[in-house]
Amino acid sequence: MNFKKYIYIFHEFNRRHDSIQELKINIKRGITPDELKADIATDWIPDKVERIYFFPGCSVPRFKVREKFSVTIKPEYATSAFISPSGLQTSDNMFDVYNNAIPYDGKIFGDYLARIYGDNHHFVIKYKSLLLNCDDKIIINEDTQYKLQWNGTVDAVYPIRLYDWMLNENKHEVDAYPDAENFYCPVPNSDLSKLTCDIYNQDAILKILNEDSLIINEKKYTELRTMANSSDEENIILVMELMSNADYAKSFVYLMLLLKEFEKPIGNRKKEINHVNFKALLTYLSLEPRTIKNISLEMLTAGMKKHKQFTRSNVQRITQFFIGEHINPGGDFEAGPVLKPDLNDTLDDYMVEEDEIHIPEDENNDNFNL
């Protein structure tokens, strides 16, 4: 992993809506989720003898793994290691995870500091000196960013809010509301140094584990819908279990349809949602347990694009569950499917041809009966 040095801006804790008394600065050696994803391998060819290590936060179903491979909790014994770029969790021997980190352009933030404190202020001089030896992007604690946006700092010579400065004074063409993301820093004496094997994205092993899994086709989808619509609550748990054990890629559109249609009853099963098997499915579909009760069209579209399943027929099937819901007509093409008045005129620039993806045929899967 290629760790970089980042400036980390924060403040001592006080009440949410109070102004910041004083900004503080640290240097942290770490990596962002996007950088981590770019650093690790995505294709894994297992050897005959494998001892697999999972980083904390990996959502790979362990029972499936143990059917084919040995698993170790000691990184020094591992032959292959797997990590979740978006789900890595804090652990005593690997990483500290800052869950509410805001990425900012270091130069732009330095200009803001110079404006509110003055060019010769000791904090500004320290910041600009440190930035020379750090990444151009800095990390700001989310609560600190919130306070700077709306309250500013008490010790500033010119108490200007970051929001006002960005939009009105400097008019920088940057996002005034960047999203929070995770930021990963190895702990002192991290066990990372004990890993001598390659590190892979967890999706690489999920492909192997799903090779012999259930394929949900039109027929099986209809059967699962019948089960989920029954009055027996245990049936929804069984449906979730079958979904968890399906071949994600070959059952893709039907899994999304089931999740959206039954988002409320599935969302009410807190224990089952947070089971490692079901979480693996959600991770694959780019969803999170906390969003299950309110799955948006944009969420499903992101999953379709990620897995090259953004076809005309898939869009038509998914959008049936969003009739009457507001879709932004302004059209952020990357956020979701932008539809013309006629659904058949869905913009083609983002479409994948149907023959480029696997569409399961009913006759190949008659070995599964409920």
N, C-alpha and C positions, 0 to 999 in steps of 0.2 A: 504494500500500500504506500502510495506517495503522499505522505503528510506534508502540510505546509504550515508556516507560521502565520497566524491571524491576529490582528488586533481585536480584542473583545471589550466592548464598551458596556458598562453596567453602573448601578448605583446601589447604595445601601437600602435595604428594604424600608419602605414607609407605606402609608396608606395609598390606595390605588389612585385617588384623585388629587393627592398632594403634589406640589411641584418638587422637582429634584433639588436637593440641597447642594449636591456636589457630584459631578460625574467622576467615574473611576475607570482606569484602563489596565488591562492585563494583556499579556501575550500568551496565546494558546496554540499548541501544536496539534493540528487536527485535520479533519477531512469532512466535506459535505456529502450528502447522499448521492448527488449527481457525479461527483468526483470518484466516490467509492464504486459506483456502478460502472464507471468507465475503466476503472483500474482492474477489476476482477474478471476472470474468464467466464464465458457463458456456455461453452461447449465442454462436456465432460464425458470421457470414455473410461468407464471403470476397468480396473485391472481384475484379475481373477481373485486376488486377495485384497480386500479393502478394509481399512479401519477409519471410519468417518467421524469427524468432529463437527459439531454444530455450534456456531456462535449463539450467545443468548439472543432470543427474539426470533430465531428461525422458526417458521411455521410449517415445516415439513412433517407430515404424519410419521411419527417414529415407528409405529407398528408396521407400516409398509416397508420402512427401511430395513428393519430387523428380519424381514422375510428374505431379504437378498444379501444384506451386508452386515458386517460387524460395526458397532458404534463404540466410540471411546469418549470419555469425559476429560481425558488428559491430552492436551494439544501436542505434546512431544511424541505421542504414539500414533498420531494421525497420518494417514496416507493421502487423504483429501479432506478439505475443510469447506464448509458452506456457510454463507452469510446472507442476511436479508438487508439490502441497501437502504430500505425505507423503514424496517422494523427492528433494527439493532437496539438492544436494551443495555442499560447500565449494569455493570458487573464489577465485583471487587478486583478481579484479576485480568480484565481486558480493557473495557472502555468506560469513560464517563460520557453520558449522553445529555446534551443540552437540548431539550425538546422544544423550547420556545426561542429559537434563534432567528434573528432577522438579518438577511444579507444586505449590505449597502455598499455602494461604490465609495471606496476610501477617499478618493480625491474630492468628490462632492461633499462628503461629510466633513472633511477637513476645511473646506470653504465655509461651511455652515459654522463650524467652531470658531474660525477666524472672524466671522461676522458678529457673533454674539459676545466673544471674549476680547477680540482684538488680536492683531497679528503677533504681538509680542508677549502675549499671556503665556505663562509657564506651561499650562496644560496644552495649548496649541503647539508650542515649540516641541514639547515631548511627543505629542501625537505625530507630528510631521516627521520627526526624527525616526520614530519607530516604524512608520509606514514605509520608509526607504528600504527596510530590511524584511518587510512582510508582504503578504499577498495584497494585490490591489483592492480586493474585496475585503471588507471588514464584517464582523459579526456584532450585532447589538442585541442585548437581552430584550425580549418582547415587551416586558413591563416598562423598561427604560425607554424603548422606542415610543410606546403609547404616551408616556408622560412628556417626552420631547415634542410629540405631535401636538398635544393639546394644552400643556401647561408650561413648557419651557423649564429653565433652571433658575433657582433663586440667586445664585452667585454670578450670573451673566451680567456683563456691563450693559448689553442691549438685549433685554428679555424677549426675544423673538421666537415664536413657536416654529418648529421644524416644518410643519405643514404650510404655514403662511409663507415662510421663506422659499420653499421649493416651488410653490404654485404662483406666488405673486411677485416676489422680488427677483429671484434668479431665473425663474421659469425653466429650470432644468427639465429636459424631457425624460424623466424617470418616473417609475411607479411610486406615487405618494403613499401607497398602501401595500408594500411588498408582503407576501405571505411568509408566515413563520415556517421554519423547517427544522429538522434535526441537525445537530452538529456533533461530531464524534471526536473525542480526544482520548488517546490511550492513557491509561492510568500509569503512575510511576511503577517501574518494574513490571510492566505488563507481560502476561504470558504470550503475547504475540511473538516475542523473541524465541519461544520454544517451538513455534510452528515451522517445520522445514518443508512442508508440502504446499501445493498450490491451493489458492483460495478461489472458490467458484460462487457465482450467483446461485441462490437456492433454486431458481427456476431450472437450472441444469439437471439437478437430480429429480425434480418433479417430472420431467419428461421421461426419465427412465422408469420411475415408479408407476406412471400412468399407462405404460405400454399394454398391460393385460387387464386394464380396468374396464368397468362397465361403460358402454357407449349408449348415451341417451339419444334415441332417434324420435321421430314423430310418434310412433306407437308407444314407446316407453314414456315419453313426455305426457301423453294423454292419460296413461295409467297413473303416473305420479300426481297429475292434477286431480284425478278422481280421489286418490288417497288424501291429498292435502285439503280437499274440500269437505271431507267427512267430519262428523262431529266428534270423533275420537281424537283427543289431543295427542295420543301416542303416535298417531299416524304422521303428524307433522315432524316428529322427531325421527321417525323412520325415513321419511322423505329427505330430511337434512342429511342423514347418514348415507343414504344412497347417492345423493348429490356429492357428498364429500369423497366418495370412493369412485366417482365416475372419471372417465378420461376427459380431462378439462378441455383439451383442444378439440376433440372430436364431438364433444357434447356442448360446445360453447354457447350457441344461441339459445338452446333449450335451458341451460343453467341460468342464463340471464332472464329468460322469460319466467321461470319458476321463482327466482329471487324477487323480481318486480311484482308479480301477481300476488305472491304470498309474503310480502315484506312485513306486514303487521304480525301475523302469527309466528313467522320466523324470528322477527325482532323481539318478540316476547320471550323467546327461549334463551335467556341470558347464559345459562350454563352451557348449552349446546353450541351457541354462537362462538363462545370463547374457547371451545375445545380446539386443540391444535389441528385436528383434521379439517374442521370447518373453516378455521382461520386460514389454512393453506389455500382453500378454494377462494376465499375472499381476496387474499393477497394476489392470487393469479388473475382475478378479475379486476384488480386495482380498486377494490372496495375495502372498507373498514367496518368492524363490528358496530361502531357507534352511528354509522350512517344507514344501517339496514332498514330502519323504519321510514326513511325518507330518501329513497334512491332517486336521483335526478336523471334526466335524459343525458345531461352532460357527462355524468359518471359512467353510464353504460357506453356512451359513444367513445369515451377515452379508452375503455377496455377493448372495444371493437377495433379501434385504430391500432392500438398497441399490438394486438394479436392478428392483425391483417384480416379481420372478419367484418370490416365495414363495407358490406355489400348492400345492393338495393333491397334484396329480399329481407335481409336481417334488419335493416333500418325500418322497413315497412312493418315487420312483425313487432319490433320493440316499441315503435311509436304508438301502437294501438292502445297501450296502457297510459299514454300521456294526453289523450284527447281531452280538450278543455283546459289543460294546464298551460301556463304562460311559457312561451319560448321566446327568447330575446330576438326580436326581428332585426335588431341592429347587426347581428351576424358576426360574432367572433367565430370564424370558420374552424378554429382549432378547438373551441370549447365544446361544440356539439354539432349534430347534423343540421345544416341550415337548409330548410325546405322551402321550395317555391310553393305557390298556392296549390298546385297539383302535385300530390305526393310522388307521382311517376316522374316528375321533373327534378327529383333530388339532384343536387349538384354532383357531377360525376368526377370532379377533380380528385376527390378523396376516396373514390370507390375502388374496391378490389373486384376483379372479375370473379364470377361464381366458380369457374373451373380452376381457379388458383387455390381454393381452399378445399378441405375435406368436408363433404356433406354426407353424413351417415345414411345408409340405405336400410330400410326396415328389414329386408329379407336376410341381412347379414347378422341380425342380432336377436334371433328368436329363442335364444337359450335363456333369456331372462323373463321370468313371469312372477307377478306379484300375487 
